[in-house]
Amino acid sequence: MELQGTIKMIDETKTYGTNGFRKREMVLTTEEQYPQHIMIEFIQDKTDLLNNFEPGQQVKISINIRGREWTNPQGEIKYFNSINGWRIEKIETGVSQDLPPLPPEDAFEPASDFDEKEHDDLPF
């Protein structure tokens, strides 16, 4: 799956446990009628993907949705979801370089031989 939007926040990389598990979280704000602030996790070697990005940039992120089951000490089963990012790319905004440049404003002159009285045949 892919998500697009604007980076709202990028957290620092955090390390957990004795085996050195690394995780870095970021928040993406979608651009739709009701924008959503979606927290996305980048784990292990994917945490470095965020090094070249900053809040305010428009990006496209490839994600996987993960779900897991956990039994708490009281024996109750709980379910958790996470959104894991595995690729991020900047969305280029602006005018495409393939388009020809626009002519200067004075390149076109208004027609001077137009007579309003001759062409005033509209019914309103």
Helices and strands as residue ranges (DSSP letters): E 2-10, E 14-16, E 21-29, E 37-43, G 44-52, E 58-71, E 77-90, G 105-107
